[in-house]
Amino acid sequence: MGTGIKSEPQRPPESFGNMSRSDVVVIGAGVVGLSIAIAAKMRGLEVTVIDREGPAAGASAGNAGAFAFTDILPLASPGILKKAPKWLLDPLGPLSIPPAYALQIAPWMLKFWRACQPSRVAHSTSAQTSLMDLSKAELEVFLSATGTLPMLRKDGNLQVYESDAEFQASLPGWDARKKHGIEFRHVDAAEMASLQPGLAPRFIRGTFTPGWYSIADPKLYTLALAEHFSALGGSIEITEVKALRPVSDGVDILTTDGGKRSAAKVVLSAGAFSHRIAKTLGENIPLETERGYNTTLPADAFDLRMQVTFGGHGFVVTRLTSGIRVGGAVELGGLDLPPNFKRSEAMLKKAQTFLPGLKADGGTQWMGFRPSLPDSLPAIGRAKATPNVVYAFGHGHLGLTQSAGTARIVADMLTGQKTVIDVAAFSPQRFG
Ligand SMILES: Cc1cc2nc3c(=O)[nH]c(=O)nc-3n(C[C@H](O)[C@H](O)[C@H](O)COP(=O)(O)OP(=O)(O)OC[C@H]3O[C@@H](n4cnc5c(N)ncnc54)[C@H](O)[C@@H]3O)c2cc1C
């Protein structure tokens, strides 16, 4: 993918006002918060990260590890509206809404449906593409600076199809990607077998995307970022944030242990829980969670050469340092319902059929909260109540992918510089 964005090592600006110690508090030690914390530290700011559990406690630990730069099409699109009714019929299928959460998710669904209008899809695709291009341009610079470059893999992704009809239905999406300069090639069964041996013969075609990178292990990567941040002199505090209060020279951060901290600026990057904190500033952000599930099998469970996407079934199989991860699916079930690990089991069962040699024993199940806004774009911008709080959450399926790009943008904001790309489309206030 041609990015057109030149990536430069991040340097401190000449001046960034009179901020002193505790210049910035970042809430959330996931991949987004830690990337921002490091980028801000590299600009010369004093940064503290607060997390209620410590680094890599949320979605950043258990995701599929993909830098899905080619995934520029928003989930909110006419295509999903066609697939959703069939998917919703299967309670363990790629998309489900637990009855206990159906009423609560309804307003978000309405906004999602509105975001599926073609003109809005075009707008979201163009915004998503600019953030993807930036994130790709920033990635290797960021990985080099944090000593994590050896964790980068450039194996690509193989999307597989079970019928010609499924392949034909995917073509408009590939055409849209082609317009944005994304490289891919459609492959027949023979080439698929040479790229990834061991696929069941039911898959008759595929699309190989070489520009799809991955990280050796998302949890180890997030922990490595935390370590690097500490090595730069940043501090990580374990406590839960209850509320934010704007004050004349910054922001007070109130914690559930009754404590209070102060900072000139606060970055809110608490993943799927961020809207609860934004609410204490009087803002209602329509953040929901798309819960995702997986099972991580021992590393010798299958000879996986690259990430394989079973798009028709809403899950992927990924090779990580920690093992072979089988997972995906979307469950619109909110933050409080208990996990339903039958979903992990259902995907694993399908994976055994799709990869007949897969050894399915000895796995570890996991559920994580994707932080999702209705139009599939993140919220990156200042709070309505005060310019001293910057929101950076809602990256949905793409938080790892977009972490380095988001960090660059937020570091620009914190240091009073013009942001490297136009961020109007990511305005937290765009839903009114
Ligand atoms: C099954 C699955 C597969 C995925 N695969 C991919 C993929 O391949 N590629 C990709 O790019 N993305 C993927 N994602 C999405 C990605 O994991 C998320 O977008 C990303 O991890 C979000 O990062 P974050 O830092 O915003 O949130 P999180 O990682 O969830 O971190 C938020 C942090 O905030 C803390 N926190 C919450 N509330 C408070 C509070 N009140 N006070 C203090 N701390 C608080 C939490 O403890 C947590 O550590 C996947 C997600 C799932 C579920």
PDBQT file of the ligand as one rigid body, heavy atoms in Angstrom, charges set to zero:
ROOT
HETATM    1  C1  LIG A 501     -10.991 -11.481  19.663  1.00  0.00    +0.000 C 
HETATM    2  C2  LIG A 501     -10.324 -10.173  19.301  1.00  0.00    +0.000 A 
HETATM    3  C3  LIG A 501      -9.410 -10.133  18.263  1.00  0.00    +0.000 A 
HETATM    4  C4  LIG A 501      -8.816  -8.924  17.885  1.00  0.00    +0.000 A 
HETATM    5  N1  LIG A 501      -7.866  -8.925  16.901  1.00  0.00    +0.000 NA
HETATM    6  C5  LIG A 501      -7.246  -7.764  16.562  1.00  0.00    +0.000 A 
HETATM    7  C6  LIG A 501      -6.210  -7.758  15.604  1.00  0.00    +0.000 A 
HETATM    8  O1  LIG A 501      -5.802  -8.790  15.073  1.00  0.00    +0.000 OA
HETATM    9  N2  LIG A 501      -5.641  -6.559  15.275  1.00  0.00    +0.000 N 
HETATM   10  C7  LIG A 501      -6.051  -5.380  15.859  1.00  0.00    +0.000 A 
HETATM   11  O2  LIG A 501      -5.545  -4.337  15.488  1.00  0.00    +0.000 OA
HETATM   12  N3  LIG A 501      -6.993  -5.370  16.814  1.00  0.00    +0.000 NA
HETATM   13  C8  LIG A 501      -7.603  -6.535  17.183  1.00  0.00    +0.000 A 
HETATM   14  N4  LIG A 501      -8.569  -6.535  18.154  1.00  0.00    +0.000 N 
HETATM   15  C9  LIG A 501      -8.956  -5.259  18.751  1.00  0.00    +0.000 C 
HETATM   16  C10 LIG A 501      -7.918  -4.774  19.757  1.00  0.00    +0.000 C 
HETATM   17  O3  LIG A 501      -7.611  -5.814  20.667  1.00  0.00    +0.000 OA
HETATM   18  C11 LIG A 501      -8.447  -3.551  20.505  1.00  0.00    +0.000 C 
HETATM   19  O4  LIG A 501      -8.927  -2.586  19.588  1.00  0.00    +0.000 OA
HETATM   20  C12 LIG A 501      -7.340  -2.918  21.334  1.00  0.00    +0.000 C 
HETATM   21  O5  LIG A 501      -6.724  -3.880  22.141  1.00  0.00    +0.000 OA
HETATM   22  C13 LIG A 501      -7.869  -1.777  22.182  1.00  0.00    +0.000 C 
HETATM   23  O6  LIG A 501      -6.780  -1.322  22.941  1.00  0.00    +0.000 OA
HETATM   24  P1  LIG A 501      -6.976  -0.284  24.107  1.00  0.00    +0.000 P 
HETATM   25  O7  LIG A 501      -5.639   0.038  24.626  1.00  0.00    +0.000 OA
HETATM   26  O8  LIG A 501      -7.846   0.824  23.609  1.00  0.00    +0.000 OA
HETATM   27  O9  LIG A 501      -7.876  -1.074  25.176  1.00  0.00    +0.000 OA
HETATM   28  P2  LIG A 501      -7.518  -2.236  26.208  1.00  0.00    +0.000 P 
HETATM   29  O10 LIG A 501      -6.430  -3.100  25.737  1.00  0.00    +0.000 OA
HETATM   30  O11 LIG A 501      -8.809  -2.890  26.544  1.00  0.00    +0.000 OA
HETATM   31  O12 LIG A 501      -6.950  -1.456  27.452  1.00  0.00    +0.000 OA
HETATM   32  C14 LIG A 501      -7.765  -0.636  28.258  1.00  0.00    +0.000 C 
HETATM   33  C15 LIG A 501      -7.145  -0.574  29.636  1.00  0.00    +0.000 C 
HETATM   34  O13 LIG A 501      -7.892   0.373  30.401  1.00  0.00    +0.000 OA
HETATM   35  C16 LIG A 501      -7.943  -0.093  31.732  1.00  0.00    +0.000 C 
HETATM   36  N5  LIG A 501      -9.080   0.547  32.391  1.00  0.00    +0.000 N 
HETATM   37  C17 LIG A 501     -10.389   0.416  32.086  1.00  0.00    +0.000 A 
HETATM   38  N6  LIG A 501     -11.133   1.175  32.909  1.00  0.00    +0.000 NA
HETATM   39  C18 LIG A 501     -10.272   1.782  33.763  1.00  0.00    +0.000 A 
HETATM   40  C19 LIG A 501     -10.440   2.690  34.846  1.00  0.00    +0.000 A 
HETATM   41  N7  LIG A 501     -11.650   3.126  35.223  1.00  0.00    +0.000 N 
HETATM   42  N8  LIG A 501      -9.337   3.117  35.509  1.00  0.00    +0.000 NA
HETATM   43  C20 LIG A 501      -8.089   2.669  35.140  1.00  0.00    +0.000 A 
HETATM   44  N9  LIG A 501      -7.892   1.822  34.124  1.00  0.00    +0.000 NA
HETATM   45  C21 LIG A 501      -8.960   1.383  33.438  1.00  0.00    +0.000 A 
HETATM   46  C22 LIG A 501      -8.065  -1.608  31.578  1.00  0.00    +0.000 C 
HETATM   47  O14 LIG A 501      -7.622  -2.274  32.760  1.00  0.00    +0.000 OA
HETATM   48  C23 LIG A 501      -7.199  -1.894  30.370  1.00  0.00    +0.000 C 
HETATM   49  O15 LIG A 501      -5.889  -2.282  30.740  1.00  0.00    +0.000 OA
HETATM   50  C24 LIG A 501      -9.165  -7.724  18.565  1.00  0.00    +0.000 A 
HETATM   51  C25 LIG A 501     -10.051  -7.773  19.643  1.00  0.00    +0.000 A 
HETATM   52  C26 LIG A 501     -10.626  -8.981  20.028  1.00  0.00    +0.000 A 
HETATM   53  C27 LIG A 501     -11.554  -8.986  21.210  1.00  0.00    +0.000 C 
ENDROOT
TORSDOF 0
